Amino acid sequence: MGRGRAKAKQTKVARQLKYGGPQTDFDRLQAEIGSGESHVAEPLETDVDVVDDPYADDPYAKYYDEDEEAESG
């Protein structure tokens, strides 16, 4: 017992969030979007170190199953 008041408050808050929601300031949003400033991100670095597969030349690699090792280990 004694849960009625807490449950009622939770229900009230849930209804406010569901149906009320936060109020959006559209004037501020429009000023932010239409400010004329260009926000261009710097290009990402294209030099990426490629790591070769150390097991590429292993003749038994095709027989290795990762799933079987995960189950037994």
N, C-alpha and C positions, 0 to 999 in steps of 0.2 A: 504494500500500500504506500501511499504518499508519492506515487509517480504521476498522478494526474496533472499537477501544476507544471512539472517539468515537460511532460509530453505536450501539454497545451502550448507552452512557450516554443517548443521545437516546431510544432505544427504552424504556429503563427509566423515564425521566422522563415520556414520553408515556403509558405504562401507568399510572403513578401518578396522573397528571392525569385520565385517562379513567375509571379504575375506583375510585380513592380519593376524589378530590375534596376540597374543603375541608370541614372539620367545622363544622357550624352549631351555635351556642349558642342552643338553643331557649328556655331560661329568660330569657336576656337579650333575645331577640326578643319574647317575650311581655310582658316588663316594659316594653319600649319601645312596643309597640302598645297594650297595655291600661293605659297609665299614667293615662288619664282626661284628659289634656291635649288641648285642642282646637287643632289647627293649621289655622287658617283664613287663607288667603292674602288679601291686600288686593285689592279689585277693580281690574281694569285700567282705565286711562284710556280713556274712551269718545270723547273729543274727538279726532278724527282729521282732519288736513288732507287734503282731497280735491284731487288735482291733475287739472285738466282736460286732456283730450287736445288738444295744440296742433294736431294735424292733423285734427281732427274735421270742420272745414268745408272741407278740401282736396278739390276735385272729382276730383283724380287719385289720391287715396290708395287707391281701390279697385283701381287697376291696378298698384300697387306690390306686389311679391312679395319678402318678406324672404329666402326660400330662394335666389332667383336672385342676389341681391346677395352672399350669403355664399359662393356657389360661385365667383363671378367675382372677389371681393376677397380 
